[in-house]
Every structure is written in structure tokens, then in C-alpha cells.
Amino acid sequence: MSLDLLCDWSTTLGFVFGGCCSNAVTLEQLTSQYPNAGSLITLFQFLIITLYGLPRHLTWTPTGPRFKPRRIPLTPYFVQVGLFYFLSLLNNIAFGYDIPMSVHIIFRSGGLIVSMCLGWLIRGKRYNSTQVSAVLLVTLGVFLTTLSATPSSSLETKSDDTNMWSYMIGISILSFALILSGLLGLAQDWTYSTYGRPLPSSTTTHDTKTNKQPPQWQESLFYLHFLSLPMFFLLRQDLQTQFHEVSNGPRVFIPTNLALPNSLSSNSLISNSSFISFTPSPYTSSSASSSTGGPHTLSFHIPYAYTPLLLNTLTQVLCASGVHRLTTRVSSLTVTLVLVIRKAVSLVLSVLGAGIIPGVGGGKVRNVDQGMMWTGAAFVLVGTILYSMGTGGKTWGSAAKAVEKGKKE
């Protein structure tokens, strides 16, 4: 395996595991306090990724900015955009129906089986017994890893108050999102097989410099999020309500040593803001400050939820970048397999590291079955090895051949 190929895959997997694991932590923090903020979280994620990719896809001409030529026409993107928008929205909305993070992970890990079944039904794909066994083994491993740690008694007390009908609606939402995820994988498979998958190393860099076009994974990442933004207009009322709820939650007081003149602090536009406040400067008496217009000290009152919301959007850029890099290189089933392994790693690291599992409210782990946890991790590892053996190393072998061919040219 060449060094370029190794570096390319290391970067991709680093984004997937590092970015997505961090994103899951911040998502759990947000949804545990604001379970109905799913649409708002999705909007911020789509917006930050669009802003991140916009400079790479614009070119300045004498008549103004224009989009750079695309590697893939817009028509195939429209199908993916619809699936991707509703998929992302449903996954985040499900938290508002009493769905704990552990159940969320379990259902999303079922994407392996869904992807395999849809590939067989729609595209007529054939999988050997080794691949089928590997997928079942990995799915079982994720189930065991998730169930090995039980959140605190908050689940028990909440189970008495939880409306079963609401819970079943949440399960139905996740089930529908799972099918959309499988269909999105097939749509991406068809798109990249039709218009060609990019070479995963130096040839991609050379092609980018020659055509002045972003890599194919960046194009896909940008247009899927950019073209989805207008659809959030339909949710504007819910978004306003959710943003108002987040902004009026607990706040963090941040004092500063910045002294401002009384004329500025008394400005109605500034003084009426709920995010800032002014106090008399400690270097002058309060009576002198009020009578002579002395300086005032500026302080900020930032809603506590803003910090995890910001971190969630930033880590989403890394996570989405890694997933899209992976999507343009391998099949949808392999992408799903890697993401399932990432979820298992996230749970194991949570238990071993901080002693906290991504559950409802981020509660402390009450019971950790070490035997079940490591058995699940072993199933995931063995299933991954079996899947690699079942594919016969086609993914890595074809990539290496493409790189060598590109170097000769």
C-alpha cells in the first residue's frame, strides 16, 4: 500500500471517528436539555457546512461571483438532497419523542441490514455468506455494546411517565429514517458509479489543480447541504420557537474589564439587549458614576446551550467531511459498516473514559457489564475482519491499482 493511499485513508477515518464521536457527545448534551430542538440543530449543521464549502465552489468573474463547474450534474443531486434533508431532520426530531440516545444508536446500527436488503431488492446485488454473517455479527456486537451500560435511574423514573404512544411515534420516525438512509446510500452508489469515483490520493490532488475544481467529496458535501437550505423555510415557525426556547434557558455570566462611557452604556439599543449588561466601574463610586456619567463595565450573559450548539455544528463539519470522503470511495454497505463501528467505539470510550454513556440526560452509568461490553466489541472486530475477507480486498486493491495507474500516467 502506498504512503499516499495510507495518508488519505488515515485522514478520512480520523474525520469519521474523531469528528463524529465528538459530535455525538455535544448532540446528546443538547437533546437531553432541549429534546424538541431537532430542527434547529439540523439547520445550524446545514448552515455551517454550507458556509464552510461556499468559498471553494465560487469563482469571481467580471460580471460577479459564479459557481464553479460541477463534476456531477444537478439532477442526481436533487434526489439525494430530498432524502438527505428528511433523513437528517427525522433523526434529530426523534429525540423529542422520548427516544434515549442508546435506543437511537441501536436503531441506526440497523442500517447494515437495511442497506443489504435494499441492495438485494432494488439493485439485484448478491452477497456471499461471509458478508451476510459479518453484517449480522457486527449488528449483534453493537446491540451488546449498547446494552452493556445502563444509564442512571432517570430512565426508570421516566419510564413511568413516558407516554407509550409518543415513544412508538419516535420508533416509527427512526424506522422510516433508516429506510431513507438505505435509499440514500443506493442513490449515492448509482451517482458515483455513473460519473466515476475519484482516485483516493495524489491523482485527485493533481486533477483538482488542473481543473480548478474541488474534490468530488467536497462537491457532494456542499451541494447536499446548500440545496437543502430553502426547505427549512417550511419550518420557520418551529425554528423560531426552538431558538427562543434555547435563548431563554440558563445563562453563563462572563464579566470583562472593558470600561465603556456612560453615553454608550445608556444607549437604548445596547442597554435593552438580554445578552449584555453594564455595571458601574469598580474604580469609581456608584454615585459618581451615575451623576457624572462615569465609565461602566461590560458583561456578557450567554445562554448555556449556545456552547454545545456551536461545538456541535463545528464537529459536524469534520464528521460530514469524513463521511462524504468515505462515500465517494467505497460502497454504501461499507460506509454503513464503518459508521456502525464508529458508534461502538463511541460507546466503549464513553464507558472506559469518563464513566458516562450517551443516554438520556447524560446520566451516570449505573451498571456496566464488562463481559457483555467486551463481547460486543469483539463481535464488531471479528465482523469487520470477516467482511474484509468476504469482499476479497476489492476496495483497497482497486484503490491501490488506481493510484499506481495514475502515477504511471
PLY file of the C-alpha trace (Angstrom):
ply
format ascii 1.0
element vertex 409
property float x
property float y
property float z
element edge 408
property int vertex1
property int vertex2
end_header
0.00 0.00 0.00
1.46 3.39 -0.97
2.10 6.17 1.54
-0.34 8.50 -0.27
-3.13 5.97 -0.01
-2.38 5.37 3.68
-2.41 9.10 4.46
-5.66 9.59 2.54
-7.46 6.82 4.42
-6.00 7.93 7.76
-7.42 11.42 7.23
-10.81 10.07 6.19
-11.13 7.68 9.14
-9.80 10.35 11.50
-12.59 12.70 10.46
-15.19 9.93 10.79
-14.16 8.64 14.21
-12.87 11.87 15.77
-15.45 14.26 14.35
-18.49 12.01 14.66
-17.70 10.82 18.20
-17.29 14.42 19.38
-20.45 15.39 17.55
-22.42 12.65 19.31
-21.38 13.97 22.73
-22.49 17.54 22.01
-25.70 16.32 20.36
-26.58 14.32 23.47
-25.95 17.35 25.69
-28.29 19.48 23.59
-31.10 16.98 23.15
-31.09 15.99 26.84
-31.92 19.60 27.78
-33.86 20.61 24.66
-35.35 17.43 23.13
-37.57 19.44 20.77
-34.69 21.41 19.23
-34.01 18.85 16.50
-34.96 21.13 13.60
-32.83 23.98 14.97
-29.80 21.71 15.38
-30.22 20.42 11.83
-30.47 23.97 10.44
-27.27 25.09 12.16
-25.45 21.98 10.92
-26.53 22.55 7.33
-25.77 26.27 7.51
-22.22 25.94 8.88
-21.30 23.26 6.34
-22.66 25.43 3.52
-20.61 28.43 4.70
-17.56 26.18 5.04
-17.81 24.94 1.45
-19.06 28.09 -0.30
-15.64 29.72 -0.95
-14.39 26.52 -2.59
-17.25 26.46 -5.09
-17.39 30.13 -6.09
-15.28 31.82 -8.72
-15.14 35.56 -9.34
-15.75 36.83 -12.85
-16.03 40.36 -14.30
-19.81 40.05 -14.00
-19.74 38.84 -10.39
-19.47 35.55 -8.47
-20.41 32.32 -10.22
-20.42 28.69 -9.20
-17.56 26.59 -10.48
-18.31 23.80 -12.99
-19.55 20.66 -11.28
-18.29 17.13 -11.72
-21.84 15.81 -11.29
-24.98 17.43 -12.81
-27.60 18.92 -10.51
-30.33 16.40 -11.37
-28.78 13.45 -9.48
-28.22 15.75 -6.53
-31.90 16.65 -6.22
-32.85 13.07 -5.32
-30.05 12.87 -2.76
-30.95 16.28 -1.33
-34.54 15.26 -0.63
-33.50 12.01 1.03
-30.67 13.61 2.98
-32.78 16.52 4.24
-35.61 14.38 5.60
-33.17 11.78 6.94
-31.18 14.34 8.95
-34.32 16.09 10.15
-36.05 12.89 11.28
-33.01 11.60 13.16
-32.85 14.78 15.24
-36.61 15.19 15.65
-36.85 11.69 17.14
-35.28 12.93 20.37
-38.46 14.89 21.04
-40.44 11.64 21.36
-38.74 10.21 24.47
-36.11 8.33 22.49
-32.92 7.87 24.56
-29.55 8.06 22.87
-28.89 4.34 23.39
-32.08 3.39 21.51
-31.18 5.94 18.84
-27.82 4.24 18.29
-29.35 0.76 18.23
-31.84 1.66 15.51
-29.28 3.47 13.38
-26.97 0.47 13.62
-29.68 -1.50 11.85
-28.68 0.34 8.69
-26.35 -2.50 7.79
-29.19 -4.95 7.33
-31.40 -2.34 5.62
-28.60 -1.42 3.21
-28.01 -5.05 2.34
-31.72 -5.81 1.85
-32.32 -2.73 -0.32
-29.24 -3.52 -2.38
-30.59 -7.01 -2.99
-34.19 -5.92 -3.73
-33.58 -2.79 -5.83
-30.21 -3.27 -7.49
-30.10 -7.04 -7.51
-26.85 -7.19 -5.56
-25.60 -10.55 -4.39
-23.80 -11.07 -1.11
-21.91 -14.17 -0.13
-22.46 -15.99 3.15
-19.35 -14.44 4.68
-20.62 -10.90 4.09
-24.07 -11.73 5.46
-22.58 -13.35 8.55
-20.27 -10.37 9.07
-23.13 -7.86 8.92
-25.21 -9.87 11.38
-22.22 -10.22 13.70
-21.42 -6.50 13.68
-25.06 -5.60 14.31
-25.22 -8.02 17.23
-21.99 -6.58 18.59
-23.40 -3.05 18.61
-26.53 -4.24 20.38
-24.48 -5.91 23.11
-22.14 -2.94 23.47
-25.05 -0.54 23.84
-26.97 -2.69 26.30
-23.87 -3.40 28.41
-24.18 0.00 30.09
-27.43 1.14 31.67
-27.99 4.86 32.35
-28.94 6.11 35.79
-32.32 5.67 37.35
-33.59 8.66 35.38
-34.71 6.14 32.79
-36.61 4.16 35.41
-38.45 7.17 36.80
-39.11 8.48 33.36
-40.48 5.16 32.12
-43.49 5.56 34.42
-44.28 8.97 32.98
-43.42 8.31 29.35
-46.33 8.21 27.00
-46.08 4.92 25.17
-47.79 6.42 22.15
-45.16 9.15 21.94
-42.41 6.56 22.24
-43.87 4.45 19.43
-44.07 7.54 17.21
-40.37 8.10 17.84
-39.59 4.49 16.94
-41.61 4.86 13.74
-39.68 8.03 12.86
-36.35 6.24 13.33
-37.55 3.26 11.29
-38.58 5.50 8.40
-35.26 7.38 8.65
-33.46 4.05 8.45
-35.14 3.23 5.14
-34.32 6.71 3.80
-30.70 6.16 4.81
-30.56 2.95 2.81
-32.14 4.62 -0.23
-29.67 7.50 0.04
-26.81 5.02 0.01
-28.14 3.41 -3.16
-28.62 6.83 -4.80
-25.03 7.77 -3.98
-23.78 4.41 -5.24
-25.57 4.95 -8.56
-24.29 8.53 -8.86
-20.65 7.69 -8.25
-20.76 4.56 -10.39
-22.28 6.60 -13.23
-19.98 9.61 -13.02
-16.99 7.78 -11.63
-15.48 7.53 -8.18
-12.46 9.77 -7.54
-8.97 8.40 -7.11
-8.17 8.37 -3.40
-4.75 10.04 -3.37
-2.32 12.13 -5.38
-4.26 11.75 -8.62
-7.18 13.54 -7.02
-4.93 16.40 -5.98
-3.47 16.66 -9.48
-6.92 16.65 -11.03
-8.06 19.38 -8.66
-5.15 21.62 -9.53
-5.61 21.04 -13.26
-9.35 21.69 -13.46
-9.52 24.13 -10.52
-12.41 22.10 -9.18
-12.88 20.93 -5.58
-12.60 17.19 -4.93
-15.73 15.21 -5.62
-16.42 14.57 -1.93
-16.35 18.33 -1.22
-18.75 18.97 -4.08
-21.17 16.36 -2.76
-20.86 17.67 0.80
-21.56 21.25 -0.27
-24.48 20.73 -2.65
-26.35 18.29 -0.40
-26.39 20.89 2.38
-26.67 24.03 0.24
-29.63 22.82 -1.82
-31.43 21.71 1.36
-31.44 25.15 3.00
-34.54 26.53 1.19
-36.63 23.66 2.58
-36.11 24.95 6.12
-38.39 27.86 5.21
-41.31 25.48 5.72
-40.21 25.05 9.35
-39.70 28.73 10.13
-42.34 28.82 12.89
-40.89 25.80 14.67
-37.38 27.18 14.26
-38.36 30.49 15.86
-39.95 28.68 18.79
-36.97 26.40 19.29
-34.46 29.26 19.08
-36.49 31.28 21.59
-36.51 28.32 23.99
-32.75 27.80 23.69
-32.00 31.52 24.04
-34.12 31.86 27.18
-32.55 28.95 29.03
-29.86 29.08 31.74
-27.10 31.57 31.05
-23.38 31.85 31.67
-22.15 35.14 33.14
-18.92 36.36 31.52
-17.51 39.54 33.08
-14.99 41.70 31.24
-12.63 44.50 32.21
-13.79 46.62 29.29
-14.90 50.04 30.55
-17.34 51.96 28.36
-18.50 55.56 28.70
-21.90 56.14 30.23
-23.22 57.60 26.98
-22.67 54.31 25.22
-23.98 52.12 28.04
-27.17 54.18 28.21
-27.89 53.65 24.53
-31.33 52.05 24.33
-30.34 49.62 21.59
-27.49 48.26 23.71
-28.98 48.53 27.18
-32.14 46.64 26.18
-30.18 43.63 24.97
-30.61 40.48 27.06
-27.10 39.30 26.23
-25.13 42.17 27.78
-25.26 44.27 30.94
-23.40 47.23 32.41
-22.23 47.76 35.97
-20.51 50.83 37.42
-16.76 50.64 37.07
-15.09 49.49 40.32
-12.68 52.41 40.02
-15.44 54.97 40.55
-18.18 55.17 43.13
-21.69 54.31 42.05
-22.93 57.81 42.94
-20.17 59.44 40.94
-20.78 57.09 38.05
-24.45 57.92 37.86
-24.10 61.65 38.45
-21.09 62.40 36.27
-21.59 59.81 33.60
-18.60 57.71 34.66
-17.50 54.55 32.89
-19.38 51.25 33.13
-18.01 47.72 32.85
-19.37 45.45 30.14
-20.52 41.90 30.96
-22.00 39.17 28.75
-24.86 36.78 29.55
-24.56 33.92 27.06
-27.18 31.13 27.02
-25.58 27.92 28.22
-26.92 25.95 25.24
-25.01 28.13 22.78
-21.70 26.44 23.63
-22.73 22.83 22.85
-24.70 24.11 19.83
-21.57 25.80 18.46
-19.38 22.77 19.17
-21.98 20.50 17.58
-22.01 22.49 14.34
-18.20 22.65 14.17
-17.72 18.93 14.80
-20.46 18.22 12.27
-18.20 19.74 9.61
-15.48 17.21 10.43
-17.93 14.33 10.69
-19.74 15.12 7.44
-16.44 15.68 5.63
-15.18 12.28 6.68
-18.41 10.50 5.76
-18.56 12.13 2.31
-14.90 11.35 1.65
-15.69 7.75 2.53
-18.88 7.69 0.43
-17.04 8.66 -2.75
-14.52 5.85 -2.30
-16.43 2.74 -1.20
-19.89 1.18 -1.48
-22.83 2.22 0.69
-22.68 -1.04 2.66
-19.03 -0.45 3.53
-19.84 3.12 4.59
-22.60 1.83 6.86
-20.24 -0.77 8.33
-17.62 1.86 9.19
-20.24 4.10 10.80
-21.54 1.23 12.90
-18.02 0.56 14.16
-17.71 4.24 15.00
-20.82 4.04 17.16
-19.45 1.04 19.04
-16.15 2.86 19.63
-18.03 5.91 20.91
-19.86 3.83 23.50
-16.75 1.94 24.66
-14.73 5.14 25.03
-17.57 6.74 26.98
-17.67 3.88 29.46
-13.92 3.48 29.88
-13.03 7.18 29.74
-15.47 9.43 31.57
-17.75 6.78 33.01
-20.66 8.39 31.24
-22.68 6.80 28.48
-24.61 8.75 25.84
-28.03 8.21 27.37
-30.97 10.35 28.42
-29.64 13.39 30.23
-26.09 12.09 30.01
-26.68 10.15 33.22
-24.06 8.24 35.11
-23.72 4.59 34.29
-25.39 2.52 36.97
-24.40 -0.97 35.87
-21.63 -1.79 33.43
-21.46 -5.39 32.33
-17.80 -5.58 31.33
-18.21 -9.06 29.89
-21.09 -8.02 27.63
-19.31 -4.84 26.58
-16.10 -6.55 25.53
-18.05 -9.40 23.91
-19.86 -6.83 21.78
-16.59 -5.12 20.91
-15.11 -8.48 19.91
-18.12 -9.22 17.68
-17.64 -5.88 15.93
-13.93 -6.57 15.39
-14.48 -10.11 14.12
-17.36 -8.98 11.90
-15.17 -6.29 10.37
-12.44 -8.80 9.59
-14.98 -11.23 8.10
-16.45 -8.50 5.92
-12.99 -7.60 4.62
-12.36 -11.25 3.81
-15.76 -11.56 2.16
-15.13 -8.64 -0.17
-11.76 -10.10 -1.10
-9.99 -6.79 -0.50
-11.57 -5.28 -3.61
-11.92 -1.83 -2.10
-8.30 -1.47 -1.07
-6.93 -3.39 -4.02
-8.75 -1.37 -6.65
-7.77 1.86 -4.94
-4.11 0.88 -4.90
-4.23 -0.08 -8.59
-5.84 3.26 -9.44
-3.10 5.13 -7.62
-0.32 3.20 -9.38
-2.00 3.76 -12.73
-2.26 7.48 -12.04
1.43 7.69 -11.19
2.44 5.99 -14.45
0.35 8.45 -16.42
0 1
1 2
2 3
3 4
4 5
5 6
6 7
7 8
8 9
9 10
10 11
11 12
12 13
13 14
14 15
15 16
16 17
17 18
18 19
19 20
20 21
21 22
22 23
23 24
24 25
25 26
26 27
27 28
28 29
29 30
30 31
31 32
32 33
33 34
34 35
35 36
36 37
37 38
38 39
39 40
40 41
41 42
42 43
43 44
44 45
45 46
46 47
47 48
48 49
49 50
50 51
51 52
52 53
53 54
54 55
55 56
56 57
57 58
58 59
59 60
60 61
61 62
62 63
63 64
64 65
65 66
66 67
67 68
68 69
69 70
70 71
71 72
72 73
73 74
74 75
75 76
76 77
77 78
78 79
79 80
80 81
81 82
82 83
83 84
84 85
85 86
86 87
87 88
88 89
89 90
90 91
91 92
92 93
93 94
94 95
95 96
96 97
97 98
98 99
99 100
100 101
101 102
102 103
103 104
104 105
105 106
106 107
107 108
108 109
109 110
110 111
111 112
112 113
113 114
114 115
115 116
116 117
117 118
118 119
119 120
120 121
121 122
122 123
123 124
124 125
125 126
126 127
127 128
128 129
129 130
130 131
131 132
132 133
133 134
134 135
135 136
136 137
137 138
138 139
139 140
140 141
141 142
142 143
143 144
144 145
145 146
146 147
147 148
148 149
149 150
150 151
151 152
152 153
153 154
154 155
155 156
156 157
157 158
158 159
159 160
160 161
161 162
162 163
163 164
164 165
165 166
166 167
167 168
168 169
169 170
170 171
171 172
172 173
173 174
174 175
175 176
176 177
177 178
178 179
179 180
180 181
181 182
182 183
183 184
184 185
185 186
186 187
187 188
188 189
189 190
190 191
191 192
192 193
193 194
194 195
195 196
196 197
197 198
198 199
199 200
200 201
201 202
202 203
203 204
204 205
205 206
206 207
207 208
208 209
209 210
210 211
211 212
212 213
213 214
214 215
215 216
216 217
217 218
218 219
219 220
220 221
221 222
222 223
223 224
224 225
225 226
226 227
227 228
228 229
229 230
230 231
231 232
232 233
233 234
234 235
235 236
236 237
237 238
238 239
239 240
240 241
241 242
242 243
243 244
244 245
245 246
246 247
247 248
248 249
249 250
250 251
251 252
252 253
253 254
254 255
255 256
256 257
257 258
258 259
259 260
260 261
261 262
262 263
263 264
264 265
265 266
266 267
267 268
268 269
269 270
270 271
271 272
272 273
273 274
274 275
275 276
276 277
277 278
278 279
279 280
280 281
281 282
282 283
283 284
284 285
285 286
286 287
287 288
288 289
289 290
290 291
291 292
292 293
293 294
294 295
295 296
296 297
297 298
298 299
299 300
300 301
301 302
302 303
303 304
304 305
305 306
306 307
307 308
308 309
309 310
310 311
311 312
312 313
313 314
314 315
315 316
316 317
317 318
318 319
319 320
320 321
321 322
322 323
323 324
324 325
325 326
326 327
327 328
328 329
329 330
330 331
331 332
332 333
333 334
334 335
335 336
336 337
337 338
338 339
339 340
340 341
341 342
342 343
343 344
344 345
345 346
346 347
347 348
348 349
349 350
350 351
351 352
352 353
353 354
354 355
355 356
356 357
357 358
358 359
359 360
360 361
361 362
362 363
363 364
364 365
365 366
366 367
367 368
368 369
369 370
370 371
371 372
372 373
373 374
374 375
375 376
376 377
377 378
378 379
379 380
380 381
381 382
382 383
383 384
384 385
385 386
386 387
387 388
388 389
389 390
390 391
391 392
392 393
393 394
394 395
395 396
396 397
397 398
398 399
399 400
400 401
401 402
402 403
403 404
404 405
405 406
406 407
407 408
